[in-house]
Amino acid sequence: MSSPEEQAFRLLTEYSNGFMVSQVLFAACELGVFDLLAEAPEPLGAAAVAARLGTSSHGTELLLDTCVSLKLLQVETKTGKALYQNTELSSTYLVRASPKCQGNMLRYLARTTYLCWGHLTQAVRDGRNQYLEAFGVPSDQLFSAIYRSEDERLLFMRGLQDVWSVSGRPVLGAFDLSPFPLICDVGGDFFKDPLPEADLYLLARVLHDWTDERCSRLLARIRRACKPGGGVLVIESLLAADGRGPLTAQLYSLNMLVQTEGRERTPAQYRALLAAAGFRHVQCRRTGGLYDAILATR
Ligand SMILES: C[S@@+](CC[C@H](N)C(=O)[O-])C[C@H]1O[C@@H](n2cnc3c(N)ncnc32)[C@H](O)[C@@H]1O
């Protein structure tokens, strides 16, 4: 039995090494470890993986064995030789050919989000995103405000699609949407472009990018476009009523701080924004997954 002090130190070490775990995952994805093992007809040794990926034998062996400890790979020893293959987790979420592959999102997190998080301390000091510090570019000079290039924007959109392939169904099932035969998934330049006619406007992972003032402007536009009985379905990660959890929503809110103008919000904060825009009936549903649903009708 370890003492409370030892347990606390173990937890501290786990937290401080957390970024190393992310990097092992990112590197294995970026190098194509999981795709190679999925495509190989049988489990491969470290030397074969290194030869096919063009990587060092020492680095590859370390990476593969660390992936085993993280349950991203499994290993069996046959006649003294370690042979690696994917686990169920990696076969489902890390192999390109899987319909639930999260590879684009992991690449975006590795290439963009991770760099912004390197400036979290300063983001907390300044209360604003760190694009200038992370990329040397003020956000008003970036492509579409938050992307460095069209390639980065496309990678992010594909990443969002990856997450949606796993998390979309629970949020769309949170409410009976049968009273809304025509649904518009709001995207593009929704602050300027006219909104198409619809019974329900879907605002998925949009409001968390923006300040309260910009959210109010967008919700007021949607409210004006709504027919009687029409509404808006907001999909976001809800914070607890006091803002102190769940941890994933808190981390996403910090992510909004380092990457955008926005934040994650509590149900009461969404209710206030929606009510101010003229929506009279507002219902919040937690799904237990990454995203929750808020249905507001006029
Ligand atoms: C985080 S994405 C969410 C996309 C989609 N609803 C989903 O859940 O996958 C943000 C959306 O805001 C739109 N948008 C409008 N103005 C933007 C801006 N200045 N910067 C970034 N995104 C912007 C993008 O076109 C994109 O559709």
The ligand as an SDF file (V2000), in Angstrom:
LIG
                    3D

 27 29  0  0  0  0  0  0  0  0999 V2000
  -15.6460   24.2960  -35.6330 C   0  0  0  0  0  0  0  0  0  0  0  0
  -16.3540   24.3790  -37.2440 S   0  0  0  0  0  0  0  0  0  0  0  0
  -17.8200   23.4200  -37.0220 C   0  0  0  0  0  0  0  0  0  0  0  0
  -18.2850   22.8020  -38.2990 C   0  0  0  0  0  0  0  0  0  0  0  0
  -19.4680   21.8270  -38.1960 C   0  0  0  0  0  0  0  0  0  0  0  0
  -20.6690   22.4910  -37.7200 N   0  0  0  0  0  0  0  0  0  0  0  0
  -19.1170   20.6320  -37.3270 C   0  0  0  0  0  0  0  0  0  0  0  0
  -19.6280   20.4960  -36.2070 O   0  0  0  0  0  0  0  0  0  0  0  0
  -18.3010   19.8150  -37.7810 O   0  0  0  0  0  0  0  0  0  0  0  0
  -16.8030   26.0560  -37.3100 C   0  0  0  0  0  0  0  0  0  0  0  0
  -17.6790   26.5280  -38.4370 C   0  0  0  0  0  0  0  0  0  0  0  0
  -17.7100   27.9470  -38.3750 O   0  0  0  0  0  0  0  0  0  0  0  0
  -17.6100   28.4870  -39.6850 C   0  0  0  0  0  0  0  0  0  0  0  0
  -16.9840   29.8110  -39.6210 N   0  0  0  0  0  0  0  0  0  0  0  0
  -17.5720   30.9690  -39.9750 C   0  0  0  0  0  0  0  0  0  0  0  0
  -16.7580   32.0000  -39.8260 N   0  0  0  0  0  0  0  0  0  0  0  0
  -15.6050   31.5090  -39.3670 C   0  0  0  0  0  0  0  0  0  0  0  0
  -14.3600   32.0790  -39.0290 C   0  0  0  0  0  0  0  0  0  0  0  0
  -14.1220   33.3800  -39.1560 N   0  0  0  0  0  0  0  0  0  0  0  0
  -13.3970   31.2870  -38.5650 N   0  0  0  0  0  0  0  0  0  0  0  0
  -13.6080   29.9650  -38.4290 C   0  0  0  0  0  0  0  0  0  0  0  0
  -14.7650   29.3450  -38.7400 N   0  0  0  0  0  0  0  0  0  0  0  0
  -15.7470   30.1050  -39.2220 C   0  0  0  0  0  0  0  0  0  0  0  0
  -16.7870   27.4780  -40.4580 C   0  0  0  0  0  0  0  0  0  0  0  0
  -17.0870   27.5700  -41.8310 O   0  0  0  0  0  0  0  0  0  0  0  0
  -17.2530   26.1810  -39.8540 C   0  0  0  0  0  0  0  0  0  0  0  0
  -18.4070   25.7450  -40.5440 O   0  0  0  0  0  0  0  0  0  0  0  0
  1  2  1  0
  2  3  1  0
  2 10  1  0
  3  4  1  0
  4  5  1  0
  5  6  1  0
  5  7  1  0
  7  8  2  0
  7  9  1  0
 10 11  1  0
 11 12  1  0
 11 26  1  0
 12 13  1  0
 13 14  1  0
 13 24  1  0
 14 15  1  0
 14 23  1  0
 15 16  2  0
 16 17  1  0
 17 18  1  0
 17 23  2  0
 18 19  1  0
 18 20  2  0
 20 21  1  0
 21 22  2  0
 22 23  1  0
 24 25  1  0
 24 26  1  0
 26 27  1  0
M  CHG  2   2   1   9  -1
M  END
$$$$
